[in-house]
Amino acid sequence: MIFGYVGTLTDPGAEEYREPLAHRTGELLGVCRPRFWEALAGSFGERTVRVHGGRRAR
């Protein structure tokens, strides 16, 4: 699970950079960049309501 892409404390004007940064993160992790972005973008709603747990999830 990758955390930190919820975007609740980020500048809305930075939205245009979110996808390129996700692609770079995927590259650094050695995963398919477009799929990584799709997973992040597709799970946004679930992550904002902590479906997968919060910061203290074990």
C-alpha positions, 0 to 999 in steps of 0.5 A: 500500500502506498500512502501520501497521495490522498491530496487532502493537504495539497495545493489544488493548483498542483493537480496537473503535477499529480499524474507525472509524479505518480509515474515517476514514483512507479518508475522508482518502484520498478512497476508499470507507471500507467498501472501505478497511476491507475491504481492511485487514481482509482483508489482515491475515494477508498483511501480518503475514507480509510477503507484500507485503514488509517495511519495506525492500521496494522 
